[in-house]
Amino acid sequence: MERSGRSSKNQGSSKTTKSNSNNSSSKASSSRASSGKKDTNQSLLKEFFIEQLQDIYWAEKHLLKELPKLQKATTTEEVEDALAGHLTVTEEQVTRLEEVFDMIGEPAKAKKCEAMEGLTREANNIVEETQEGTATRDAAIIMAAQKVEHYEIATYGGLVQLAKTLGLMDAAELLAQTLQEEKEADQALTAIAESSINEEGAQEEEGNEGEEEPEDEDEEEE
């Protein structure tokens, strides 16, 4: 009877050991699966991050070609100087993006940015549709430039957060510098518009209305 009891206890102990072993194996497999899923997610996120870097890299290089056109079309020195200053800043931002590519071990490759192409096309249309030498054209150019700035602010803001999530802190710091520059450019354009350009544009509009009245009177006299 005692032998039978001992045998029963041994069998129970063996089952417990096997159960613990199975649990440990299950936990290890689950941990590996979780780790693998996390690695996959990180890989996909980094791939997306790189694609967005390529997108904004194309956008900044495209702006280097388009900003001089807007600058040439301006009426006031104030708006012309603001665009000229941002052109210089944009050149620095292109170089900074190339540094970010280098940091993450990727070639500095540009991927066409449909959004920026659309924004600059709209800016060129605005120039064609407004009268040369007027404050109204400058007001329109400021608005077009600010649309570009807002797109860049949204893009760089997202890139900074993605870089932080991926643990790319040095890259995040460089991208944050550009983000701040874009915000400052937007604020500078707003200040110019509010200080003079919009008001001058409104006065031009009133002047045109005043010029139309005599023409109507002449027609009535005839």
Secondary structure as UniProt FT lines:
FT   HELIX           2..73
FT   HELIX           77..103
FT   TURN            104..105
FT   HELIX           114..129
FT   TURN            132..133
FT   HELIX           135..165
FT   TURN            166..167
FT   HELIX           169..192
FT   HELIX           193..197
FT   HELIX           198..221
//
